[in-house]
Amino acid sequence: MSVINMYPEEFPDSPFRPNILKGRRAVVSGGGSGIGFEIARQLGQHGAAVCIMGRREHVLREAVDKLLADGVSSVTFHSGDVR
């Protein structure tokens, strides 16, 4: 049985223009981890200004640092609960 790496070091290139979302803003709830994090990363890498939201501030701070390191130029966070 082989193990699948859920977090590969390199992702395939996107078929979309890098600046296709330039001038757009996105709020991603649950953006500190998992699918929300990847959505925030993809939006940001395509030019959107991203704000991630979640309940755990320390997770959001770490996610912002990682997104900045991954090339997302405009990312902020807001902690809160959407329930």
C-alpha positions as CSV (number, residue, x, y, z in Angstrom):
1,M,0.0,0.0,0.0
2,S,1.5,3.3,-1.0
3,V,1.1,6.6,1.0
4,I,-0.2,9.7,-0.8
5,N,1.4,12.9,0.2
6,M,-1.4,15.3,1.0
7,Y,0.8,18.4,1.0
8,P,3.3,18.1,-1.9
9,E,6.2,20.5,-2.0
10,E,5.3,21.5,-5.6
11,F,1.9,22.0,-7.1
12,P,1.2,21.8,-10.8
13,D,1.1,25.1,-12.7
14,S,-2.3,26.8,-13.0
15,P,-3.9,27.0,-16.4
16,F,-5.2,30.5,-15.4
17,R,-3.3,33.8,-15.8
18,P,-1.5,34.8,-12.6
19,N,-3.3,38.1,-12.4
20,I,-6.8,37.0,-13.4
21,L,-8.2,38.1,-10.0
22,K,-6.2,41.4,-9.7
23,G,-8.3,44.1,-8.1
24,R,-10.7,41.5,-6.5
25,R,-11.1,40.8,-2.8
26,A,-12.0,37.4,-1.3
27,V,-13.0,36.4,2.3
28,V,-12.4,32.7,3.0
29,S,-14.0,31.3,6.1
30,G,-12.0,28.4,7.4
31,G,-9.0,29.7,5.6
32,G,-6.5,28.7,8.3
33,S,-6.3,25.1,7.3
34,G,-7.4,22.4,4.9
35,I,-9.6,23.2,1.9
36,G,-10.1,26.8,3.0
37,F,-6.4,27.4,3.1
38,E,-5.8,26.0,-0.4
39,I,-8.7,28.1,-1.7
40,A,-7.2,31.2,-0.1
41,R,-3.8,30.3,-1.6
42,Q,-5.1,29.8,-5.1
43,L,-7.2,33.0,-5.0
44,G,-4.1,34.9,-3.7
45,Q,-1.7,33.5,-6.2
46,H,-4.1,34.6,-9.0
47,G,-4.0,38.2,-7.8
48,A,-6.9,38.5,-5.3
49,A,-6.5,40.3,-2.0
50,V,-7.4,37.6,0.6
51,C,-8.8,37.8,4.1
52,I,-8.9,34.4,5.9
53,M,-11.3,33.9,8.8
54,G,-11.4,31.3,11.5
55,R,-11.9,30.8,15.2
56,R,-8.2,30.1,16.2
57,E,-6.0,33.2,15.9
58,H,-2.7,31.3,16.2
59,V,-3.7,29.0,13.3
60,L,-4.6,32.1,11.2
61,R,-1.3,33.8,12.0
62,E,0.6,30.7,10.9
63,A,-1.5,30.4,7.7
64,V,-0.8,34.1,6.8
65,D,2.9,33.5,7.2
66,K,2.7,30.5,5.0
67,L,0.6,32.2,2.4
68,L,3.0,35.1,2.2
69,A,5.9,32.6,1.8
70,D,3.9,30.9,-1.0
71,G,3.8,34.2,-2.9
72,V,0.4,35.6,-1.9
73,S,1.1,39.3,-1.8
74,S,-2.0,40.6,0.0
75,V,-3.4,38.5,2.8
76,T,-4.9,39.4,6.2
77,F,-6.9,37.5,8.8
78,H,-9.8,38.1,11.1
79,S,-10.7,35.7,14.0
80,G,-14.3,35.0,14.7
81,D,-17.1,32.5,14.5
82,V,-19.6,32.6,11.7
83,R,-22.2,30.5,13.5
